[in-house]
Amino acid sequence: MSTPQSVNPDMALPKKTPVIYKILVMVSIITIVGGSLTGIMTYVNVGVTKQFYADWFTSFISAVLVMAPVGLVIMTLMHKLVNKLLLRAY
C-alpha cells in the first residue's frame, strides 16, 4: 500500500524570474562580449597608444548602440518564428 502524499502548492508551480534579473544578465553579457571584442579589434588596428582607451571606448559605445537594438529585433523575430513553428508541430 502507498501512503497518500500532499504537495505544497507553492512548490508545485515554478516561480517566474523577475525582469530585472533578465536585464542584468543581458547587460553583463553585452558588456563582457562587446568590450572584449572591441578591445581586441582596437588593439589589432591601432596597437597600444596614448589614445587606446579613448579609441576602444568610442568603438565599444558605437557597437553597443548599434548591436543592442539589432539584437533585440532579431531575438523578437526569432521568438515569433519559433513559437509559430512549435505551435504547428503540436
Salt bridges, closest charged atoms under 4 A:
none
